[in-house]
Amino acid sequence: MRFKMYKTVYGGTGMISLENAYDEIRELGNTFAIALAERGHDTKESDLMSGLAAYHLLKLEGENARLDAAHKLVMRDITDVMFERARAAAGA
């Protein structure tokens, strides 16, 4: 299981697991999609993709250390999976 440590607002440290990181990003995405729908926008993306989009579009980096850690962990995991797929395809 993968974890990411981060500094809390109180000067301590926190830790987030990969599973919780995905949950955090999906929750952000769901909230973002609901807010867009309330304004008449039709979103067809998954909560995960909406969460990643929200993080960047709303420029949330630096606003919440736990969310920053979740974003980094999820992006690292997605990148690793995509590189594994590319290597497998190249070797096939």
Beta strands, then each sheet from edge to edge (+ up, - down):
strand 1: 3-7
strand 2: 13-17
sheet 1: 1+ 2-
end
